Amino acid sequence: MATLLIQHRISDYDTWRAAFDHFDEARTAAGVRAHRIRRPVDDERYVVIDLDFDDAAQAAGFLTFLRSVVWANPANSPALDGEPTARVLETTG
């Protein structure tokens, strides 16, 4: 299993969440098995997202989609505040 770990600042959670939910079908089509959204207890303007995939290639492909379609277009990511950090992680052991 592989996880695409994404972290970034947001300007408004409700706006960000609506944009995230808008891409639910794209996540499913890309092979996302599960997702988790977490927020630091001391920073309501920050999100950490885990997207689980069967393999690293699927996760990397979806990261390319995020960079080129979602994050590159302010209309697709209206509450994004700055550049997201993302990494593909593989489960070991």
C-alpha positions in Angstrom: 0.0 0.0 0.0 1.1 3.6 -0.6 -0.1 6.8 0.9 0.0 10.3 -0.7 0.6 12.6 2.3 -0.4 16.2 1.6 0.0 19.2 3.9 -0.9 22.8 3.4 -2.3 26.0 4.8 -5.9 27.0 4.0 -7.7 30.3 4.3 -11.1 28.7 5.2 -11.9 25.1 6.1 -15.5 25.0 4.8 -14.5 26.5 1.4 -11.5 24.1 1.2 -13.7 21.1 2.2 -16.3 21.9 -0.5 -13.4 22.0 -3.1 -12.0 18.7 -1.7 -15.4 17.0 -1.9 -15.9 18.3 -5.5 -13.0 16.0 -6.6 -14.4 12.8 -4.9 -15.1 11.1 -8.2 -11.6 11.9 -9.4 -10.1 10.4 -6.3 -12.1 7.2 -6.8 -11.2 7.0 -10.5 -7.5 7.4 -9.6 -7.7 4.5 -7.2 -7.9 6.2 -3.8 -9.0 3.4 -1.3 -9.4 5.6 1.7 -8.7 9.1 2.9 -8.1 10.9 6.2 -8.2 14.6 6.8 -6.5 15.9 10.0 -5.9 19.3 11.4 -3.5 20.4 14.1 -5.2 21.2 17.3 -3.4 24.5 17.5 -3.9 25.7 13.8 -7.3 25.6 12.2 -5.8 27.0 9.0 -3.8 23.9 8.2 -4.7 20.5 6.9 -3.0 17.1 6.6 -4.5 14.7 4.1 -3.7 11.0 3.7 -4.8 9.3 0.5 -4.3 5.6 0.4 -3.6 3.7 -2.9 -2.7 0.1 -3.8 0.7 1.2 -5.0 3.1 4.1 -5.3 2.5 4.5 -9.1 -1.1 5.3 -8.5 -0.3 7.8 -5.8 2.3 9.5 -8.0 -0.1 9.7 -10.8 -2.7 11.4 -8.6 -0.1 13.8 -7.3 0.6 14.8 -10.9 -3.2 15.4 -11.4 -3.3 17.5 -8.2 -0.3 19.6 -9.3 -1.4 20.2 -12.9 -5.2 20.4 -12.6 -6.2 21.2 -9.0 -3.5 23.3 -7.4 -2.5 25.1 -10.6 -6.0 26.5 -11.0 -7.3 28.8 -8.2 -10.9 28.1 -9.1 -10.2 24.4 -8.3 -8.5 25.1 -5.0 -10.2 28.3 -3.7 -9.0 28.1 -0.1 -5.4 27.0 -0.8 -3.0 29.3 1.0 0.5 28.8 -0.4 2.2 25.8 -2.0 1.2 22.3 -0.7 3.8 19.8 0.4 3.2 16.3 -0.9 5.1 13.0 -0.7 4.3 9.4 -1.7 4.9 7.0 1.2 5.1 3.2 1.1 4.0 1.0 3.9 6.8 -1.3 5.2 7.0 -4.1 7.7 
